[in-house]
């Protein structure tokens, strides 16, 4: 992320942090703005053009997003005054603050993060479902309907809203990767990092608590722990935290031993 975009995104996040009345409806409005910007190169160019008059940009916001709340339009007008390294960064910024708005209004972030991980695992482990939700041959509206049928009444409104937004996202090509990124943004909002743990068999509650405490102490911060059961690791534990890997699996030890013998 280039410097100007990074600074502008931080400014929007600060505005959100000081915003009163943040709720799920506002988050959905941010997503709607993100999707409109993503789908219209002309709109992105108009609102991110540093040479355009602020008053002209405000008129565009009022016209295009006439049905939006005052809070959503004020945020869009502020974003239009900021500098962006690329026009697409403006759309991406609204996706980020939409996710953070959902985190801000959540009463139980741990539960929401667990839901997202379960959704990510469900889709990642079903190649046909992953293809159906990631293909460009199906409209986002069609994919939203599929997500609704799959998850309605099974997850919280917040998790459903994030999952339905993920089909619009261009952050990653695969739906499961987008959901994983949303979980990382929520962890960042909560001041945490995410530890992805792969084990051959489910850990007991005591084992998970000990592992969580040990990892949190090692990395010097709170961790949101997601556990994936993967028989291929055979035994031991594989941990990934912010791209840093701790691999103590039997599989890796066997591979390393084989390499040394060859």
N, C-alpha and C positions, 0 to 999 in steps of 0.2 A: 504494500500500500504506500503510495507516494506521500510526501510530507504534507502537501496542501490538503489532500483528501483526508489524511489522518487527523489533522488539526480541525477540519470542518466536522468530521464525524464526532470528535470529542466534544465540540461545541454543541452539537445536537443532543448528544448523550447528557451533557450537563443541563440543557434545557429540560430534557425529560426528567432528570433527577429532581428538578425543582418544580415540576408540574404537579398541580393538585388534580384530584379526580381522575387519575389514570385508571382505565378499566379495559375490559376485553374489547368493547366497541371501538375505543380509540386505537387500540392495537390493530384491529381489523381495518380501520381507516388508513393507518400507515401502510399496511399491506396493499390496500387498494391503490394508494398513491404510487407505491413501488412498482406495482404491476402496470399501471398506466404509463409510467415513465419508461419502463422496460420495453413496452410494446410500441412506443412512439419515439423514434429518433428525433423527430421535429420538436416534440415537447421537451425532450431532454436538452436539446440544443438551446431552445428558447430560455429555459430556466437556469441553465448553467453558464450561459454566455456572460463573461465578466464585463463586457463592454456595453451590455444592454442596461437601460435605465431600470432602477428598482421599481418605480411606479408601474412601468410596463409589465414587469414580471408579476407584480401583485395582481394586476388586472387579468393576466393569464390564469393565475391560481384561482381567483374568484370565479372566472368563467368555467374553467375545466372541472374544478372541484366544487361547484356551486352547492351540491348537496352535502358536502362534508361539514363537520362541526367547526366551530370557531377555533378550537384548540388545534385541530388537524391542519386547518388552513394557515394559522399563524406559524406552525412549524414548517410548512411548505414554503411560506414566504421567507422565513429566516434562512432556510436551506438555499433558496434561490439567491440570497445575498452573499453566500459563502463561496469560496473558491474550490473547484474540483479539478483534479488532475486529468480526469477523463469524464465525458458526459455520462457514461454508464455507472460511474461511481455514485452519482446522485441517486439513481434507482436502488443500488445496492445498500446505500446508507439508510433508506427508509425500510428496507427489509431488516436491517440490524436493529433499528430502534423499535420496529414492530415486535421483534422477538423480546427485546429488553422491556418493552411496555407490558408484555404478557408476564414476564418474570416479576416486574414491579407490582402487578396487581395480584399475583399468586399468594395464597395463604399457606401453601406448602410446597416449597421449591424442591425438596427432596423427592416428594411424591411425583411431581411433574417430570423431574429428570429421570426417575425410574420408568415412568410411562414412555418417555421418548426413547429410552434405551430398548425397552421391550418392543416398541414399534419398529425401531431400526433393525433389531435382530430378526423380527418376524419377516420383514421385507428382504433383508440381506440373505436370508436362508431359503428364500423361495424365488428361484430364478424367473419363473413366469410372471409372478407378481411384480418383481423388480422391473422387468421389461415393460409390463403394462403401465407402470407408474413413471417410467423414465423415458419412454419412447416419444419422439416428436410427431409421430403419426396420429396420435390421439390428442384432441384439444385439451387445454388445461381444465376447462369446464367438465369435460368427460372424465378426466382423471379425478377431479374433485368429487364427482358423484361416486366413483368407485371407492375413494377413501371414506366417504360418508357411509356407504353401505358396509364397508369393512369394519369401521371403528365406532359408528354411532351407538350410543348407550353402553359402550364398553370402556370408554376412556373419558376423562374430564373434558369440559368445553375448551379449556386452554390447549390441551394436547391435540384435540380435534382441529382447532383453528391453526395450530402450527403445522399439522400434517397436511391440511388442505392448502395451506400457503406453499408448502414445499414443492408441490407440483408445478408452481409458477417459477420457482427459483432457478437462476442460472449460475448460482455459486458453484455447484458441481453438476455433473451430468446425471449422476445416479441419485435416485430418491433417498436411498439409505444414507448416502454420504451427506446429503443436505440435512436430514434429521440429526445426524451425528454432529454436524456443525452447529445446529441450533442448540444442542445440548451443551456444547462448548461455550457458546455465547451466554447461555443462562448461568453456567458455572462461573464465568468471568464476572457477570453481574453480581453474583453472590460472593465474589472474592475467593472462589475456589478454583482448583484445577481438576481435571477429570483423569482418573486412573482406570485404564481398560485392562482388566485382568482375564487371562485365559487359563483355564484349568481343565483337567480331564474329567473331574467329578465335582459335584456341588460341594462348596465349603460349608462347614457348620457355622452357626451364628458366632460361636466363640472364635473359631479360626478367622472368620471375616473381620471381626472386631480387632483381633490382634494384628492382622495384616494391615488393616486400615490405619491403626495407630502407628505401626512401624513405618509405613510409607509416608504418612503425614509428618512424622518426626524427621525422616530422611530428606524430604523435600521442603520442609520448613513452612508448610501451609496446609490448610484444610483441603481435603480431597473428596470429590464425589466419586465413589467407587462403583464401577459397572463390571459385572462378572459374566463372562461368556464361557459356556461349557463346550469344550472342543476335545473330543476323544483323541484327536491326532497328536496332541501334546504328550500323550501317554502318562506322564506324571510330572510333578513339579509345577512351577508357576511362571507365566509370561506376563510381564507388566509393561504397559506403555503409558507414560505421563508426559504430555506436551512434546511428543516426538522422541523422548528419551526412553530407551528400552532396557529393561532388566529381564534377561532371559535365563531362567533356571530350570527349563524343561528337560525332561529325559530325552526327548526327540533331538533337541539341539546338541546335547552332550553326545548322543550317538553319532550324529552327523559330523561333529568335530573330531570324534575319535576315528571315524572312517577316513576323514580327510588326512589325518596325521599318519594313518597306516599306508595311504596311497602314495 
